[in-house]
Amino acid sequence: MHSRIIQLEAGPIDEWDLTTPDDYCDDHWFLYAVADYVAEDADHEETLKWFRSLFEPEGELVEFFERPEGTGVIFKEGFLEAYFGRQFVRFKAALVKLTNTATEENFRSDELAYAISNLRDAYADKYGFYIQNYDTSLVTLNKFLRHVKPDTPYYFGGTVDYHA
């Protein structure tokens, strides 16, 4: 499965400071915990379209912009409530499914692993988008979004493909 790492910063990003696959080589934890490998993103613009599509349900609460100093996104006031309200529905469904299927017998075996994985992914998808940011470092999309400042412009930097 392929996904992406997207650099998002609270200010314009210099060309020399763009995230590249080289940032995740050698001893980087990401290669041990999540990815088999990282590579150049073959289509940066397509990745940003894919990223934008994640927020279509939030509509006008997300503003994508193009400015002379760069392109980016603003998560407006109310975005967090709308986005995480939608995410919470998925989380709650995974939690209910886990609760309804959990027995002492399948706890002793490995039968709950899939339900637990679904619950974890509903909270912060380990194999989805990651955000590279000066303040948070490399984190899942949901972890990053939990810390965004409403109405703050975040600028897109480099994008990296990864395989898990």
Helices and strands as residue ranges (DSSP letters): E 2-9, G 15-17, G 21-24, H 29-33, E 37-40, H 44-53, G 56-61, E 62-67, E 70-75, H 79-101, H 104-108, H 113-123, E 130-133, E 137-140, H 141-145, E 153-163
